[in-house]
Structure formats: C-alpha cells, structure tokens
Amino acid sequence: MLKQDLLEILRCPACVREKEGLLTVEKESWLVCQDCDRKYPIVDDIPVMLIDEGDKWTATAVADLPVPPPEPK
C-alpha cells in the first residue's frame, strides 16, 4: 500500500510537463492518471512509473485491470 505522502508527490511522467498529472490509486494495485488515463501498476508496493508501462493499459477500463498486476517485462 502506498503511503499518502508518496502519492501526493507522484505525478504521471507523461503529463507532468504540460498538466498536473495527478494520480489516483485504484484497486490498491494501480495508479491512474486523471489527465491521460495511463495506468501504472504497483508491484511489490513499488509503483512502476514508466511511460511505456502506462501506455500498455490505456485501453483497459479500471474495472478490468488485473489484480495483482503482471510483472513488467
């Protein structure tokens, strides 16, 4: 589980330069960008904040995200 103070400083790496890139925690295993809808997995309590990883899940609805998320390749 991510600590609230960490969540407050994390931003979507794809959006942060042009928008706020605020993230919300979904299913206790995903960070979802409010601006671009990229979804970043949280694996072993570590957010995987790679743009390529977030891109993989943009077409997946939050309700359909797997829990636990698969390991990044």
PDB file of N, H, CA, C and O in Angstrom:
ATOM      1  N   MET A   1       0.850  -1.181   0.000  1.00  0.00           N
ATOM      2  CA  MET A   1       0.000   0.000   0.000  1.00  0.00           C
ATOM      3  C   MET A   1       0.895   1.244   0.000  1.00  0.00           C
ATOM      4  O   MET A   1       1.846   1.344   0.776  1.00  0.00           O
ATOM      5  N   LEU A   2       0.574   2.177  -0.877  1.00  0.00           N
ATOM      6  H   LEU A   2      -0.198   2.096  -1.507  1.00  0.00           H
ATOM      7  CA  LEU A   2       1.353   3.410  -0.961  1.00  0.00           C
ATOM      8  C   LEU A   2       0.999   4.354   0.179  1.00  0.00           C
ATOM      9  O   LEU A   2      -0.163   4.488   0.562  1.00  0.00           O
ATOM     10  N   LYS A   3       2.006   4.988   0.699  1.00  0.00           N
ATOM     11  H   LYS A   3       2.950   4.878   0.388  1.00  0.00           H
ATOM     12  CA  LYS A   3       1.772   5.988   1.732  1.00  0.00           C
ATOM     13  C   LYS A   3       1.205   7.243   1.086  1.00  0.00           C
ATOM     14  O   LYS A   3       1.545   7.580  -0.048  1.00  0.00           O
ATOM     15  N   GLN A   4       0.349   7.921   1.810  1.00  0.00           N
ATOM     16  H   GLN A   4       0.073   7.647   2.731  1.00  0.00           H
ATOM     17  CA  GLN A   4      -0.322   9.119   1.297  1.00  0.00           C
ATOM     18  C   GLN A   4       0.678  10.208   0.906  1.00  0.00           C
ATOM     19  O   GLN A   4       0.469  10.896  -0.093  1.00  0.00           O
ATOM     20  N   ASP A   5       1.753  10.378   1.668  1.00  0.00           N
ATOM     21  H   ASP A   5       1.922   9.819   2.479  1.00  0.00           H
ATOM     22  CA  ASP A   5       2.717  11.428   1.337  1.00  0.00           C
ATOM     23  C   ASP A   5       3.449  11.133   0.029  1.00  0.00           C
ATOM     24  O   ASP A   5       3.815  12.061  -0.692  1.00  0.00           O
ATOM     25  N   LEU A   6       3.668   9.852  -0.289  1.00  0.00           N
ATOM     26  H   LEU A   6       3.370   9.098   0.296  1.00  0.00           H
ATOM     27  CA  LEU A   6       4.265   9.497  -1.574  1.00  0.00           C
ATOM     28  C   LEU A   6       3.285   9.769  -2.710  1.00  0.00           C
ATOM     29  O   LEU A   6       3.670  10.297  -3.753  1.00  0.00           O
ATOM     30  N   LEU A   7       2.040   9.413  -2.511  1.00  0.00           N
ATOM     31  H   LEU A   7       1.728   8.983  -1.664  1.00  0.00           H
ATOM     32  CA  LEU A   7       1.022   9.653  -3.531  1.00  0.00           C
ATOM     33  C   LEU A   7       0.879  11.142  -3.841  1.00  0.00           C
ATOM     34  O   LEU A   7       0.610  11.513  -4.983  1.00  0.00           O
ATOM     35  N   GLU A   8       1.054  11.977  -2.852  1.00  0.00           N
ATOM     36  H   GLU A   8       1.272  11.675  -1.924  1.00  0.00           H
ATOM     37  CA  GLU A   8       0.924  13.415  -3.056  1.00  0.00           C
ATOM     38  C   GLU A   8       2.019  13.996  -3.946  1.00  0.00           C
ATOM     39  O   GLU A   8       1.800  15.017  -4.598  1.00  0.00           O
ATOM     40  N   ILE A   9       3.192  13.368  -3.985  1.00  0.00           N
ATOM     41  H   ILE A   9       3.370  12.539  -3.456  1.00  0.00           H
ATOM     42  CA  ILE A   9       4.275  13.909  -4.815  1.00  0.00           C
ATOM     43  C   ILE A   9       4.414  13.198  -6.162  1.00  0.00           C
ATOM     44  O   ILE A   9       5.002  13.753  -7.091  1.00  0.00           O
ATOM     45  N   LEU A  10       3.883  11.985  -6.282  1.00  0.00           N
ATOM     46  H   LEU A  10       3.405  11.534  -5.527  1.00  0.00           H
ATOM     47  CA  LEU A  10       3.976  11.273  -7.558  1.00  0.00           C
ATOM     48  C   LEU A  10       3.094  11.934  -8.609  1.00  0.00           C
ATOM     49  O   LEU A  10       1.981  12.372  -8.316  1.00  0.00           O
ATOM     50  N   ARG A  11       3.600  11.999  -9.828  1.00  0.00           N
ATOM     51  H   ARG A  11       4.504  11.643 -10.066  1.00  0.00           H
ATOM     52  CA  ARG A  11       2.848  12.542 -10.961  1.00  0.00           C
ATOM     53  C   ARG A  11       3.081  11.653 -12.168  1.00  0.00           C
ATOM     54  O   ARG A  11       4.102  10.971 -12.259  1.00  0.00           O
ATOM     55  N   CYS A  12       2.142  11.662 -13.084  1.00  0.00           N
ATOM     56  H   CYS A  12       1.312  12.216 -13.009  1.00  0.00           H
ATOM     57  CA  CYS A  12       2.280  10.905 -14.323  1.00  0.00           C
ATOM     58  C   CYS A  12       3.478  11.467 -15.096  1.00  0.00           C
ATOM     59  O   CYS A  12       3.511  12.661 -15.391  1.00  0.00           O
ATOM     60  N   PRO A  13       4.462  10.619 -15.427  1.00  0.00           N
ATOM     61  CA  PRO A  13       5.641  11.121 -16.127  1.00  0.00           C
ATOM     62  C   PRO A  13       5.340  11.624 -17.538  1.00  0.00           C
ATOM     63  O   PRO A  13       6.102  12.423 -18.082  1.00  0.00           O
ATOM     64  N   ALA A  14       4.249  11.171 -18.130  1.00  0.00           N
ATOM     65  H   ALA A  14       3.630  10.522 -17.687  1.00  0.00           H
ATOM     66  CA  ALA A  14       3.886  11.622 -19.477  1.00  0.00           C
ATOM     67  C   ALA A  14       3.203  12.987 -19.461  1.00  0.00           C
ATOM     68  O   ALA A  14       3.277  13.719 -20.447  1.00  0.00           O
ATOM     69  N   CYS A  15       2.549  13.338 -18.375  1.00  0.00           N
ATOM     70  H   CYS A  15       2.489  12.743 -17.574  1.00  0.00           H
ATOM     71  CA  CYS A  15       1.739  14.559 -18.326  1.00  0.00           C
ATOM     72  C   CYS A  15       2.370  15.701 -17.530  1.00  0.00           C
ATOM     73  O   CYS A  15       1.996  16.858 -17.718  1.00  0.00           O
ATOM     74  N   VAL A  16       3.295  15.403 -16.670  1.00  0.00           N
ATOM     75  H   VAL A  16       3.599  14.463 -16.517  1.00  0.00           H
ATOM     76  CA  VAL A  16       3.749  16.355 -15.666  1.00  0.00           C
ATOM     77  C   VAL A  16       4.267  17.675 -16.247  1.00  0.00           C
ATOM     78  O   VAL A  16       4.191  18.699 -15.568  1.00  0.00           O
ATOM     79  N   ARG A  17       4.775  17.690 -17.438  1.00  0.00           N
ATOM     80  H   ARG A  17       4.837  16.858 -17.990  1.00  0.00           H
ATOM     81  CA  ARG A  17       5.309  18.930 -18.016  1.00  0.00           C
ATOM     82  C   ARG A  17       4.212  19.867 -18.521  1.00  0.00           C
ATOM     83  O   ARG A  17       4.390  21.085 -18.529  1.00  0.00           O
ATOM     84  N   GLU A  18       3.086  19.304 -18.940  1.00  0.00           N
ATOM     85  H   GLU A  18       2.941  18.315 -18.934  1.00  0.00           H
ATOM     86  CA  GLU A  18       2.035  20.121 -19.544  1.00  0.00           C
ATOM     87  C   GLU A  18       0.771  20.222 -18.693  1.00  0.00           C
ATOM     88  O   GLU A  18       0.004  21.175 -18.826  1.00  0.00           O
ATOM     89  N   LYS A  19       0.558  19.242 -17.823  1.00  0.00           N
ATOM     90  H   LYS A  19       1.181  18.467 -17.715  1.00  0.00           H
ATOM     91  CA  LYS A  19      -0.649  19.197 -16.997  1.00  0.00           C
ATOM     92  C   LYS A  19      -0.249  18.818 -15.582  1.00  0.00           C
ATOM     93  O   LYS A  19       0.935  18.657 -15.285  1.00  0.00           O
ATOM     94  N   GLU A  20      -1.231  18.677 -14.718  1.00  0.00           N
ATOM     95  H   GLU A  20      -2.192  18.808 -14.959  1.00  0.00           H
ATOM     96  CA  GLU A  20      -0.926  18.301 -13.336  1.00  0.00           C
ATOM     97  C   GLU A  20      -0.476  16.852 -13.221  1.00  0.00           C
ATOM     98  O   GLU A  20       0.408  16.544 -12.422  1.00  0.00           O
ATOM     99  N   GLY A  21      -1.066  15.963 -14.002  1.00  0.00           N
ATOM    100  H   GLY A  21      -1.785  16.214 -14.652  1.00  0.00           H
ATOM    101  CA  GLY A  21      -0.684  14.560 -13.947  1.00  0.00           C
ATOM    102  C   GLY A  21      -1.003  13.889 -12.625  1.00  0.00           C
ATOM    103  O   GLY A  21      -0.273  13.005 -12.177  1.00  0.00           O
ATOM    104  N   LEU A  22      -2.103  14.312 -11.994  1.00  0.00           N
ATOM    105  H   LEU A  22      -2.696  15.030 -12.357  1.00  0.00           H
ATOM    106  CA  LEU A  22      -2.488  13.737 -10.703  1.00  0.00           C
ATOM    107  C   LEU A  22      -2.863  12.273 -10.855  1.00  0.00           C
ATOM    108  O   LEU A  22      -3.482  11.873 -11.841  1.00  0.00           O
ATOM    109  N   LEU A  23      -2.478  11.484  -9.863  1.00  0.00           N
ATOM    110  H   LEU A  23      -1.975  11.809  -9.063  1.00  0.00           H
ATOM    111  CA  LEU A  23      -2.722  10.054  -9.889  1.00  0.00           C
ATOM    112  C   LEU A  23      -3.677   9.660  -8.771  1.00  0.00           C
ATOM    113  O   LEU A  23      -3.652  10.232  -7.682  1.00  0.00           O
ATOM    114  N   THR A  24      -4.511   8.683  -9.057  1.00  0.00           N
ATOM    115  H   THR A  24      -4.532   8.218  -9.942  1.00  0.00           H
ATOM    116  CA  THR A  24      -5.370   8.105  -8.037  1.00  0.00           C
ATOM    117  C   THR A  24      -5.039   6.623  -7.919  1.00  0.00           C
ATOM    118  O   THR A  24      -4.633   5.988  -8.893  1.00  0.00           O
ATOM    119  N   VAL A  25      -5.215   6.083  -6.728  1.00  0.00           N
ATOM    120  H   VAL A  25      -5.545   6.599  -5.937  1.00  0.00           H
ATOM    121  CA  VAL A  25      -4.984   4.657  -6.507  1.00  0.00           C
ATOM    122  C   VAL A  25      -6.284   3.919  -6.802  1.00  0.00           C
ATOM    123  O   VAL A  25      -7.345   4.272  -6.286  1.00  0.00           O
ATOM    124  N   GLU A  26      -6.188   2.904  -7.628  1.00  0.00           N
ATOM    125  H   GLU A  26      -5.327   2.617  -8.047  1.00  0.00           H
ATOM    126  CA  GLU A  26      -7.348   2.072  -7.962  1.00  0.00           C
ATOM    127  C   GLU A  26      -7.014   0.621  -7.635  1.00  0.00           C
ATOM    128  O   GLU A  26      -5.922   0.142  -7.941  1.00  0.00           O
ATOM    129  N   LYS A  27      -7.946  -0.062  -7.022  1.00  0.00           N
ATOM    130  H   LYS A  27      -8.833   0.327  -6.773  1.00  0.00           H
ATOM    131  CA  LYS A  27      -7.816  -1.475  -6.682  1.00  0.00           C
ATOM    132  C   LYS A  27      -6.572  -1.765  -5.831  1.00  0.00           C
ATOM    133  O   LYS A  27      -6.106  -2.904  -5.793  1.00  0.00           O
ATOM    134  N   GLU A  28      -6.043  -0.767  -5.164  1.00  0.00           N
ATOM    135  H   GLU A  28      -6.422   0.158  -5.195  1.00  0.00           H
ATOM    136  CA  GLU A  28      -4.851  -0.873  -4.322  1.00  0.00           C
ATOM    137  C   GLU A  28      -3.641  -1.419  -5.074  1.00  0.00           C
ATOM    138  O   GLU A  28      -2.641  -1.772  -4.449  1.00  0.00           O
ATOM    139  N   SER A  29      -3.711  -1.497  -6.415  1.00  0.00           N
ATOM    140  H   SER A  29      -4.523  -1.211  -6.924  1.00  0.00           H
ATOM    141  CA  SER A  29      -2.624  -2.064  -7.209  1.00  0.00           C
ATOM    142  C   SER A  29      -2.278  -1.244  -8.438  1.00  0.00           C
ATOM    143  O   SER A  29      -1.394  -1.622  -9.208  1.00  0.00           O
ATOM    144  N   TRP A  30      -2.958  -0.135  -8.630  1.00  0.00           N
ATOM    145  H   TRP A  30      -3.676   0.172  -8.005  1.00  0.00           H
ATOM    146  CA  TRP A  30      -2.764   0.665  -9.838  1.00  0.00           C
ATOM    147  C   TRP A  30      -2.795   2.145  -9.522  1.00  0.00           C
ATOM    148  O   TRP A  30      -3.537   2.584  -8.643  1.00  0.00           O
ATOM    149  N   LEU A  31      -1.985   2.921 -10.243  1.00  0.00           N
ATOM    150  H   LEU A  31      -1.383   2.564 -10.957  1.00  0.00           H
ATOM    151  CA  LEU A  31      -2.066   4.375 -10.223  1.00  0.00           C
ATOM    152  C   LEU A  31      -2.618   4.805 -11.577  1.00  0.00           C
ATOM    153  O   LEU A  31      -2.084   4.427 -12.619  1.00  0.00           O
ATOM    154  N   VAL A  32      -3.677   5.589 -11.558  1.00  0.00           N
ATOM    155  H   VAL A  32      -4.110   5.896 -10.711  1.00  0.00           H
ATOM    156  CA  VAL A  32      -4.332   6.016 -12.791  1.00  0.00           C
ATOM    157  C   VAL A  32      -4.216   7.529 -12.907  1.00  0.00           C
ATOM    158  O   VAL A  32      -4.574   8.264 -11.987  1.00  0.00           O
ATOM    159  N   CYS A  33      -3.710   7.986 -14.054  1.00  0.00           N
ATOM    160  H   CYS A  33      -3.420   7.389 -14.801  1.00  0.00           H
ATOM    161  CA  CYS A  33      -3.571   9.421 -14.298  1.00  0.00           C
ATOM    162  C   CYS A  33      -4.935  10.017 -14.617  1.00  0.00           C
ATOM    163  O   CYS A  33      -5.670   9.491 -15.452  1.00  0.00           O
ATOM    164  N   GLN A  34      -5.266  11.101 -13.959  1.00  0.00           N
ATOM    165  H   GLN A  34      -4.669  11.529 -13.280  1.00  0.00           H
ATOM    166  CA  GLN A  34      -6.552  11.762 -14.174  1.00  0.00           C
ATOM    167  C   GLN A  34      -6.587  12.522 -15.496  1.00  0.00           C
ATOM    168  O   GLN A  34      -7.667  12.811 -16.011  1.00  0.00           O
ATOM    169  N   ASP A  35      -5.416  12.850 -16.054  1.00  0.00           N
ATOM    170  H   ASP A  35      -4.539  12.615 -15.636  1.00  0.00           H
ATOM    171  CA  ASP A  35      -5.365  13.622 -17.291  1.00  0.00           C
ATOM    172  C   ASP A  35      -5.350  12.747 -18.544  1.00  0.00           C
ATOM    173  O   ASP A  35      -6.103  13.006 -19.484  1.00  0.00           O
ATOM    174  N   CYS A  36      -4.505  11.718 -18.570  1.00  0.00           N
ATOM    175  H   CYS A  36      -3.894  11.507 -17.807  1.00  0.00           H
ATOM    176  CA  CYS A  36      -4.328  10.948 -19.809  1.00  0.00           C
ATOM    177  C   CYS A  36      -4.859   9.524 -19.722  1.00  0.00           C
ATOM    178  O   CYS A  36      -4.895   8.826 -20.735  1.00  0.00           O
ATOM    179  N   ASP A  37      -5.268   9.077 -18.549  1.00  0.00           N
ATOM    180  H   ASP A  37      -5.239   9.645 -17.726  1.00  0.00           H
ATOM    181  CA  ASP A  37      -5.818   7.743 -18.305  1.00  0.00           C
ATOM    182  C   ASP A  37      -4.783   6.624 -18.429  1.00  0.00           C
ATOM    183  O   ASP A  37      -5.151   5.455 -18.553  1.00  0.00           O
ATOM    184  N   ARG A  38      -3.483   6.972 -18.397  1.00  0.00           N
ATOM    185  H   ARG A  38      -3.184   7.921 -18.297  1.00  0.00           H
ATOM    186  CA  ARG A  38      -2.475   5.909 -18.325  1.00  0.00           C
ATOM    187  C   ARG A  38      -2.605   5.243 -16.962  1.00  0.00           C
ATOM    188  O   ARG A  38      -2.953   5.878 -15.967  1.00  0.00           O
ATOM    189  N   LYS A  39      -2.313   3.939 -16.946  1.00  0.00           N
ATOM    190  H   LYS A  39      -2.030   3.423 -17.755  1.00  0.00           H
ATOM    191  CA  LYS A  39      -2.424   3.165 -15.718  1.00  0.00           C
ATOM    192  C   LYS A  39      -1.078   2.521 -15.420  1.00  0.00           C
ATOM    193  O   LYS A  39      -0.532   1.776 -16.233  1.00  0.00           O
ATOM    194  N   TYR A  40      -0.559   2.821 -14.244  1.00  0.00           N
ATOM    195  H   TYR A  40      -1.003   3.427 -13.583  1.00  0.00           H
ATOM    196  CA  TYR A  40       0.754   2.334 -13.825  1.00  0.00           C
ATOM    197  C   TYR A  40       0.572   1.293 -12.724  1.00  0.00           C
ATOM    198  O   TYR A  40      -0.082   1.564 -11.717  1.00  0.00           O
ATOM    199  N   PRO A  41       1.143   0.105 -12.909  1.00  0.00           N
ATOM    200  CA  PRO A  41       0.988  -0.935 -11.882  1.00  0.00           C
ATOM    201  C   PRO A  41       1.836  -0.655 -10.652  1.00  0.00           C
ATOM    202  O   PRO A  41       2.876  -0.001 -10.727  1.00  0.00           O
ATOM    203  N   ILE A  42       1.373  -1.160  -9.530  1.00  0.00           N
ATOM    204  H   ILE A  42       0.528  -1.691  -9.469  1.00  0.00           H
ATOM    205  CA  ILE A  42       2.136  -1.132  -8.286  1.00  0.00           C
ATOM    206  C   ILE A  42       2.514  -2.584  -8.009  1.00  0.00           C
ATOM    207  O   ILE A  42       1.654  -3.413  -7.711  1.00  0.00           O
ATOM    208  N   VAL A  43       3.810  -2.883  -8.110  1.00  0.00           N
ATOM    209  H   VAL A  43       4.509  -2.209  -8.353  1.00  0.00           H
ATOM    210  CA  VAL A  43       4.299  -4.251  -7.953  1.00  0.00           C
ATOM    211  C   VAL A  43       5.174  -4.306  -6.705  1.00  0.00           C
ATOM    212  O   VAL A  43       6.150  -3.564  -6.594  1.00  0.00           O
ATOM    213  N   ASP A  44       4.826  -5.180  -5.771  1.00  0.00           N
ATOM    214  H   ASP A  44       4.032  -5.782  -5.861  1.00  0.00           H
ATOM    215  CA  ASP A  44       5.552  -5.298  -4.503  1.00  0.00           C
ATOM    216  C   ASP A  44       5.669  -3.943  -3.803  1.00  0.00           C
ATOM    217  O   ASP A  44       6.729  -3.595  -3.283  1.00  0.00           O
ATOM    218  N   ASP A  45       4.579  -3.187  -3.795  1.00  0.00           N
ATOM    219  H   ASP A  45       3.717  -3.469  -4.217  1.00  0.00           H
ATOM    220  CA  ASP A  45       4.493  -1.865  -3.161  1.00  0.00           C
ATOM    221  C   ASP A  45       5.369  -0.806  -3.826  1.00  0.00           C
ATOM    222  O   ASP A  45       5.629   0.240  -3.232  1.00  0.00           O
ATOM    223  N   ILE A  46       5.826  -1.066  -5.054  1.00  0.00           N
ATOM    224  H   ILE A  46       5.614  -1.916  -5.537  1.00  0.00           H
ATOM    225  CA  ILE A  46       6.644  -0.105  -5.791  1.00  0.00           C
ATOM    226  C   ILE A  46       5.909   0.283  -7.073  1.00  0.00           C
ATOM    227  O   ILE A  46       5.627  -0.582  -7.903  1.00  0.00           O
ATOM    228  N   PRO A  47       5.592   1.573  -7.250  1.00  0.00           N
ATOM    229  CA  PRO A  47       4.929   1.999  -8.489  1.00  0.00           C
ATOM    230  C   PRO A  47       5.900   1.907  -9.675  1.00  0.00           C
ATOM    231  O   PRO A  47       7.040   2.365  -9.599  1.00  0.00           O
ATOM    232  N   VAL A  48       5.429   1.315 -10.752  1.00  0.00           N
ATOM    233  H   VAL A  48       4.503   0.943 -10.814  1.00  0.00           H
ATOM    234  CA  VAL A  48       6.230   1.204 -11.977  1.00  0.00           C
ATOM    235  C   VAL A  48       5.841   2.391 -12.856  1.00  0.00           C
ATOM    236  O   VAL A  48       4.884   2.314 -13.626  1.00  0.00           O
ATOM    237  N   MET A  49       6.589   3.484 -12.737  1.00  0.00           N
ATOM    238  H   MET A  49       7.368   3.546 -12.112  1.00  0.00           H
ATOM    239  CA  MET A  49       6.235   4.750 -13.369  1.00  0.00           C
ATOM    240  C   MET A  49       6.929   4.947 -14.718  1.00  0.00           C
ATOM    241  O   MET A  49       7.470   6.019 -14.990  1.00  0.00           O
ATOM    242  N   LEU A  50       6.911   3.927 -15.546  1.00  0.00           N
ATOM    243  H   LEU A  50       6.471   3.056 -15.325  1.00  0.00           H
ATOM    244  CA  LEU A  50       7.480   4.012 -16.889  1.00  0.00           C
ATOM    245  C   LEU A  50       6.362   4.333 -17.872  1.00  0.00           C
ATOM    246  O   LEU A  50       5.311   3.691 -17.848  1.00  0.00           O
ATOM    247  N   ILE A  51       6.579   5.319 -18.733  1.00  0.00           N
ATOM    248  H   ILE A  51       7.433   5.840 -18.752  1.00  0.00           H
ATOM    249  CA  ILE A  51       5.538   5.716 -19.684  1.00  0.00           C
ATOM    250  C   ILE A  51       5.115   4.534 -20.548  1.00  0.00           C
ATOM    251  O   ILE A  51       3.926   4.345 -20.804  1.00  0.00           O
ATOM    252  N   ASP A  52       6.079   3.742 -20.998  1.00  0.00           N
ATOM    253  H   ASP A  52       7.045   3.895 -20.790  1.00  0.00           H
ATOM    254  CA  ASP A  52       5.747   2.569 -21.821  1.00  0.00           C
ATOM    255  C   ASP A  52       4.825   1.608 -21.083  1.00  0.00           C
ATOM    256  O   ASP A  52       3.930   1.015 -21.685  1.00  0.00           O
ATOM    257  N   GLU A  53       5.040   1.455 -19.791  1.00  0.00           N
ATOM    258  H   GLU A  53       5.768   1.937 -19.302  1.00  0.00           H
ATOM    259  CA  GLU A  53       4.187   0.566 -18.997  1.00  0.00           C
ATOM    260  C   GLU A  53       2.780   1.159 -18.864  1.00  0.00           C
ATOM    261  O   GLU A  53       1.793   0.430 -18.955  1.00  0.00           O
ATOM    262  N   GLY A  54       2.684   2.460 -18.650  1.00  0.00           N
ATOM    263  H   GLY A  54       3.486   3.052 -18.576  1.00  0.00           H
ATOM    264  CA  GLY A  54       1.374   3.111 -18.568  1.00  0.00           C
ATOM    265  C   GLY A  54       0.617   3.057 -19.877  1.00  0.00           C
ATOM    266  O   GLY A  54      -0.609   2.945 -19.890  1.00  0.00           O
ATOM    267  N   ASP A  55       1.358   3.138 -20.993  1.00  0.00           N
ATOM    268  H   ASP A  55       2.354   3.229 -20.982  1.00  0.00           H
ATOM    269  CA  ASP A  55       0.733   3.077 -22.322  1.00  0.00           C
ATOM    270  C   ASP A  55       0.045   1.741 -22.572  1.00  0.00           C
ATOM    271  O   ASP A  55      -0.974   1.689 -23.261  1.00  0.00           O
ATOM    272  N   LYS A  56       0.586   0.669 -22.025  1.00  0.00           N
ATOM    273  H   LYS A  56       1.414   0.711 -21.466  1.00  0.00           H
ATOM    274  CA  LYS A  56       0.037  -0.677 -22.261  1.00  0.00           C
ATOM    275  C   LYS A  56      -1.405  -0.805 -21.780  1.00  0.00           C
ATOM    276  O   LYS A  56      -2.159  -1.636 -22.286  1.00  0.00           O
ATOM    277  N   TRP A  57      -1.785   0.010 -20.811  1.00  0.00           N
ATOM    278  H   TRP A  57      -1.172   0.685 -20.400  1.00  0.00           H
ATOM    279  CA  TRP A  57      -3.073  -0.169 -20.133  1.00  0.00           C
ATOM    280  C   TRP A  57      -4.092   0.927 -20.419  1.00  0.00           C
ATOM    281  O   TRP A  57      -5.155   0.941 -19.799  1.00  0.00           O
ATOM    282  N   THR A  58      -3.799   1.853 -21.345  1.00  0.00           N
ATOM    283  H   THR A  58      -2.936   1.842 -21.848  1.00  0.00           H
ATOM    284  CA  THR A  58      -4.732   2.964 -21.579  1.00  0.00           C
ATOM    285  C   THR A  58      -6.086   2.497 -22.102  1.00  0.00           C
ATOM    286  O   THR A  58      -7.109   3.115 -21.806  1.00  0.00           O
ATOM    287  N   ALA A  59      -6.103   1.431 -22.865  1.00  0.00           N
ATOM    288  H   ALA A  59      -5.272   0.929 -23.106  1.00  0.00           H
ATOM    289  CA  ALA A  59      -7.372   0.954 -23.432  1.00  0.00           C
ATOM    290  C   ALA A  59      -8.145   0.052 -22.472  1.00  0.00           C
ATOM    291  O   ALA A  59      -9.274  -0.341 -22.767  1.00  0.00           O
ATOM    292  N   THR A  60      -7.559  -0.272 -21.346  1.00  0.00           N
ATOM    293  H   THR A  60      -6.642   0.047 -21.106  1.00  0.00           H
ATOM    294  CA  THR A  60      -8.202  -1.158 -20.373  1.00  0.00           C
ATOM    295  C   THR A  60      -8.977  -0.333 -19.354  1.00  0.00           C
ATOM    296  O   THR A  60      -8.440   0.602 -18.760  1.00  0.00           O
ATOM    297  N   ALA A  61     -10.226  -0.682 -19.159  1.00  0.00           N
ATOM    298  H   ALA A  61     -10.662  -1.442 -19.641  1.00  0.00           H
ATOM    299  CA  ALA A  61     -11.044   0.005 -18.156  1.00  0.00           C
ATOM    300  C   ALA A  61     -10.525  -0.338 -16.765  1.00  0.00           C
ATOM    301  O   ALA A  61      -9.991  -1.426 -16.546  1.00  0.00           O
ATOM    302  N   VAL A  62     -10.682   0.581 -15.836  1.00  0.00           N
ATOM    303  H   VAL A  62     -11.115   1.464 -16.013  1.00  0.00           H
ATOM    304  CA  VAL A  62     -10.220   0.365 -14.464  1.00  0.00           C
ATOM    305  C   VAL A  62     -10.821  -0.922 -13.897  1.00  0.00           C
ATOM    306  O   VAL A  62     -10.131  -1.679 -13.214  1.00  0.00           O
ATOM    307  N   ALA A  63     -12.081  -1.167 -14.171  1.00  0.00           N
ATOM    308  H   ALA A  63     -12.641  -0.552 -14.726  1.00  0.00           H
ATOM    309  CA  ALA A  63     -12.745  -2.370 -13.656  1.00  0.00           C
ATOM    310  C   ALA A  63     -12.120  -3.651 -14.193  1.00  0.00           C
ATOM    311  O   ALA A  63     -12.243  -4.704 -13.566  1.00  0.00           O
ATOM    312  N   ASP A  64     -11.456  -3.580 -15.335  1.00  0.00           N
ATOM    313  H   ASP A  64     -11.356  -2.725 -15.843  1.00  0.00           H
ATOM    314  CA  ASP A  64     -10.865  -4.762 -15.959  1.00  0.00           C
ATOM    315  C   ASP A  64      -9.374  -4.943 -15.674  1.00  0.00           C
ATOM    316  O   ASP A  64      -8.769  -5.899 -16.159  1.00  0.00           O
ATOM    317  N   LEU A  65      -8.778  -4.046 -14.900  1.00  0.00           N
ATOM    318  H   LEU A  65      -9.270  -3.270 -14.506  1.00  0.00           H
ATOM    319  CA  LEU A  65      -7.351  -4.172 -14.584  1.00  0.00           C
ATOM    320  C   LEU A  65      -7.111  -5.399 -13.714  1.00  0.00           C
ATOM    321  O   LEU A  65      -7.856  -5.641 -12.765  1.00  0.00           O
ATOM    322  N   PRO A  66      -6.067  -6.184 -14.032  1.00  0.00           N
ATOM    323  CA  PRO A  66      -5.798  -7.391 -13.235  1.00  0.00           C
ATOM    324  C   PRO A  66      -5.200  -7.054 -11.882  1.00  0.00           C
ATOM    325  O   PRO A  66      -4.392  -6.136 -11.744  1.00  0.00           O
ATOM    326  N   VAL A  67      -5.620  -7.826 -10.886  1.00  0.00           N
ATOM    327  H   VAL A  67      -6.276  -8.572 -10.999  1.00  0.00           H
ATOM    328  CA  VAL A  67      -5.076  -7.703  -9.533  1.00  0.00           C
ATOM    329  C   VAL A  67      -4.618  -9.092  -9.112  1.00  0.00           C
ATOM    330  O   VAL A  67      -5.429 -10.018  -9.096  1.00  0.00           O
ATOM    331  N   PRO A  68      -3.365  -9.265  -8.775  1.00  0.00           N
ATOM    332  CA  PRO A  68      -2.289  -8.279  -8.818  1.00  0.00           C
ATOM    333  C   PRO A  68      -1.857  -8.002 -10.249  1.00  0.00           C
ATOM    334  O   PRO A  68      -2.092  -8.820 -11.138  1.00  0.00           O
ATOM    335  N   PRO A  69      -1.223  -6.853 -10.478  1.00  0.00           N
ATOM    336  CA  PRO A  69      -0.760  -6.534 -11.824  1.00  0.00           C
ATOM    337  C   PRO A  69       0.358  -7.503 -12.244  1.00  0.00           C
ATOM    338  O   PRO A  69       1.097  -8.010 -11.400  1.00  0.00           O
ATOM    339  N   PRO A  70       0.471  -7.751 -13.545  1.00  0.00           N
ATOM    340  CA  PRO A  70       1.575  -8.598 -14.000  1.00  0.00           C
ATOM    341  C   PRO A  70       2.912  -7.880 -13.830  1.00  0.00           C
ATOM    342  O   PRO A  70       2.973  -6.650 -13.825  1.00  0.00           O
ATOM    343  N   GLU A  71       3.964  -8.653 -13.694  1.00  0.00           N
ATOM    344  H   GLU A  71       3.914  -9.651 -13.698  1.00  0.00           H
ATOM    345  CA  GLU A  71       5.309  -8.089 -13.584  1.00  0.00           C
ATOM    346  C   GLU A  71       5.661  -7.417 -14.907  1.00  0.00           C
ATOM    347  O   GLU A  71       5.387  -7.985 -15.964  1.00  0.00           O
ATOM    348  N   PRO A  72       6.263  -6.219 -14.884  1.00  0.00           N
ATOM    349  CA  PRO A  72       6.699  -5.570 -16.132  1.00  0.00           C
ATOM    350  C   PRO A  72       7.775  -6.409 -16.810  1.00  0.00           C
ATOM    351  O   PRO A  72       8.574  -7.074 -16.151  1.00  0.00           O
ATOM    352  N   LYS A  73       7.776  -6.364 -18.128  1.00  0.00           N
ATOM    353  H   LYS A  73       7.127  -5.824 -18.663  1.00  0.00           H
ATOM    354  CA  LYS A  73       8.776  -7.111 -18.904  1.00  0.00           C
ATOM    355  C   LYS A  73       9.767  -6.191 -19.538  1.00  0.00           C
ATOM    356  O   LYS A  73      10.679  -6.646 -20.228  1.00  0.00           O
TER     357      LYS A  73
END
